[in-house]
Amino acid sequence: MLNKTVRRKEIREKRHNRIRKNMVGTSERPRLNVFRSLKHIHAQIIDDVQGITRLTVSSLSPELKGKFKNGGNIQAAEAVGALAGTKALSLGLKKVVFDRGGYLYHGRVKALADAARKAGLEF
């Protein structure tokens, strides 16, 4: 059982590395990175050229904490995406590059991306 779980993580990390080879977040167009765990979902906006994280939002953020029974569901992902979009716009970031973190583009990852687009981010 443990071996299957470890292998799944390795496959995701390989997929993520393959995607990241061709993806760089710049000051004009930073990278919107997604990380999901069983209990929570996290989004970061990263400027790879300067090596800084411009923004971090997760289901553990003070604005969202306690709103959901489980932070690892689609409703929490939508809330994280919407909050990331509004905070990014307040920082003056309109265009980003979407980094799905090696995860398949469906479910929580897709819900976060759609909510960020609806909030005003372009990618």
C-alpha positions as CSV (number, residue, x, y, z in Angstrom):
1,M,0.0,0.0,0.0
2,L,2.7,2.5,0.9
3,N,4.6,1.7,-2.2
4,K,1.6,2.6,-4.4
5,T,1.2,6.0,-2.6
6,V,4.9,6.8,-2.9
7,R,4.8,5.9,-6.6
8,R,1.8,8.1,-7.2
9,K,3.7,11.0,-5.6
10,E,6.8,10.3,-7.7
11,I,4.7,10.3,-10.9
12,R,3.1,13.7,-10.0
13,E,6.5,15.2,-9.2
14,K,7.9,14.0,-12.5
15,R,4.9,15.5,-14.3
16,H,5.4,18.7,-12.4
17,N,9.1,18.9,-13.3
18,R,8.3,18.3,-17.0
19,I,5.8,21.2,-16.9
20,R,8.1,23.5,-15.0
21,K,11.0,23.1,-17.5
22,N,9.1,25.4,-19.9
23,M,7.2,27.6,-17.4
24,V,8.7,30.7,-15.7
25,G,6.9,33.4,-13.7
26,T,8.2,36.9,-14.4
27,S,7.4,40.2,-12.8
28,E,4.9,41.1,-15.5
29,R,3.4,37.6,-15.6
30,P,4.0,35.6,-12.4
31,R,3.2,32.0,-11.9
32,L,0.1,30.9,-10.1
33,N,1.1,27.6,-8.4
34,V,-1.4,25.1,-6.9
35,F,-0.8,22.5,-4.2
36,R,-3.5,20.3,-2.9
37,S,-3.4,17.9,0.0
38,L,-6.2,15.7,1.3
39,K,-7.3,18.3,3.8
40,H,-6.4,21.7,2.2
41,I,-5.6,23.5,-1.0
42,H,-3.0,26.2,-1.4
43,A,-2.3,28.8,-4.2
44,Q,0.8,30.9,-4.5
45,I,1.7,33.6,-7.0
46,I,5.5,33.4,-7.6
47,D,8.0,35.6,-9.4
48,D,10.7,33.1,-10.4
49,V,13.0,35.8,-11.9
50,Q,13.4,37.6,-8.6
51,G,12.8,34.5,-6.5
52,I,10.0,35.8,-4.4
53,T,6.5,34.8,-3.5
54,R,4.1,37.7,-4.2
55,L,1.0,36.2,-2.7
56,T,-0.1,33.1,-0.7
57,V,-3.7,32.0,-0.2
58,S,-4.9,28.7,1.2
59,S,-7.9,27.1,2.8
60,L,-6.1,27.9,6.1
61,S,-6.0,31.6,5.4
62,P,-7.6,33.7,8.1
63,E,-10.3,35.0,5.7
64,L,-11.4,31.4,4.9
65,K,-10.5,29.4,8.0
66,G,-13.6,27.9,9.6
67,K,-15.9,28.5,6.7
68,F,-15.6,24.9,5.5
69,K,-15.9,21.7,7.4
70,N,-13.2,20.3,5.0
71,G,-10.7,22.5,3.3
72,G,-10.0,19.9,0.7
73,N,-13.2,20.0,-1.3
74,I,-14.3,21.9,-4.4
75,Q,-16.1,24.6,-2.5
76,A,-12.9,25.5,-0.6
77,A,-10.9,25.4,-3.8
78,E,-13.4,27.9,-5.4
79,A,-13.1,30.2,-2.4
80,V,-9.3,30.0,-2.5
81,G,-9.3,30.8,-6.2
82,A,-11.6,33.8,-5.8
83,L,-9.6,35.1,-2.9
84,A,-6.3,34.7,-4.8
85,G,-7.8,36.5,-7.8
86,T,-9.0,39.5,-5.8
87,K,-5.8,39.8,-3.8
88,A,-3.7,39.6,-7.0
89,L,-5.7,42.3,-8.6
90,S,-5.2,44.5,-5.5
91,L,-1.5,44.0,-6.0
92,G,-1.7,45.1,-9.6
93,L,-1.4,41.6,-11.1
94,K,-3.8,40.8,-13.9
95,K,-2.0,38.2,-16.0
96,V,-0.5,35.0,-14.6
97,V,0.8,31.7,-15.8
98,F,-1.2,28.8,-14.4
99,D,1.0,26.0,-12.8
100,R,-1.3,23.1,-11.9
101,G,1.6,21.5,-10.0
102,G,1.5,18.2,-11.9
103,Y,-2.1,17.5,-10.9
104,L,-4.7,16.6,-13.5
105,Y,-6.8,19.6,-14.6
106,H,-10.1,18.6,-13.1
107,G,-11.9,18.7,-9.8
108,R,-10.4,21.0,-7.2
109,V,-7.6,22.3,-9.5
110,K,-10.1,23.2,-12.2
111,A,-12.5,24.8,-9.6
112,L,-9.6,27.0,-8.3
113,A,-8.6,28.1,-11.8
114,D,-12.2,28.9,-12.9
115,A,-12.8,30.9,-9.7
116,A,-9.5,32.9,-10.2
117,R,-10.6,33.6,-13.8
118,K,-14.0,34.7,-12.7
119,A,-12.3,37.1,-10.1
120,G,-10.4,38.8,-12.9
121,L,-7.1,37.0,-13.5
122,E,-6.1,36.2,-17.1
123,F,-4.4,32.9,-18.0
